[in-house]
């Protein structure tokens, strides 16, 4: 699984990054606003998981599930 966080380090971006860390997820960070625009979005955060792109709300849902799965596996 390849995860990329598109961030401007705003408070919402920080929430997503904190949840990535809590889920022990390996991820890349992209701070380039032009890359966000190339994806067709005008705001951050975005979370790209493989070929799926999540905005803030859906990224939170996805990360909550990931953390729960990883917690249950341990």
C-alpha positions in Angstrom: 0.0 0.0 0.0 1.4 3.4 -1.0 0.2 6.4 1.1 0.9 10.0 0.3 -0.3 12.9 2.5 -0.7 16.1 0.6 -0.4 18.8 3.2 0.0 22.6 3.8 0.5 21.8 7.6 -2.8 23.5 8.4 -4.7 22.2 11.5 -6.7 19.7 9.5 -3.5 18.5 7.8 -2.0 18.0 11.3 -4.9 15.9 12.4 -4.5 13.5 9.4 -0.7 13.3 10.0 -1.3 12.5 13.7 -3.7 9.7 12.8 -1.2 8.3 10.3 1.4 8.2 13.0 -1.1 6.6 15.5 -1.9 3.9 12.9 1.9 3.3 12.4 1.4 3.9 8.7 4.3 4.4 6.4 3.6 7.4 4.2 5.2 10.1 2.0 4.5 13.8 2.4 3.9 16.2 -0.5 3.9 19.9 0.4 3.6 21.1 -3.2 0.4 23.0 -3.7 0.7 22.7 -7.5 0.6 18.9 -7.1 -2.7 19.2 -5.2 -4.1 21.3 -8.0 -2.9 18.8 -10.6 -5.0 16.2 -8.8 -8.0 18.5 -9.3 -8.4 19.8 -5.7 -8.0 23.3 -4.3 -7.6 22.5 -0.6 -5.7 20.2 1.7 -5.3 17.8 3.3 -5.6 15.0 0.8 -4.7 11.4 1.5 -3.8 9.3 -1.5 -3.9 5.5 -0.9 -2.7 3.6 -3.9 -5.0 5.2 -6.6 -7.8 6.4 -4.2 -7.9 10.0 -3.0 -9.6 11.0 0.2 -10.5 14.4 1.4 -10.4 15.3 5.1 -13.6 13.6 6.2 -13.1 10.4 4.2 -9.4 10.3 5.2 -10.4 10.3 8.9 -12.8 7.5 8.3 -10.2 5.4 6.4 -7.5 6.1 9.1 -9.9 5.1 11.9 -10.5 1.8 10.2 -6.8 1.2 9.5 -5.9 1.9 13.1 -8.7 -0.4 14.4 -7.5 -3.2 12.0 -3.9 -2.8 13.2 -4.9 -2.7 16.8 -6.9 -5.8 16.5 -4.1 -7.6 14.7 -1.7 -7.0 17.7 
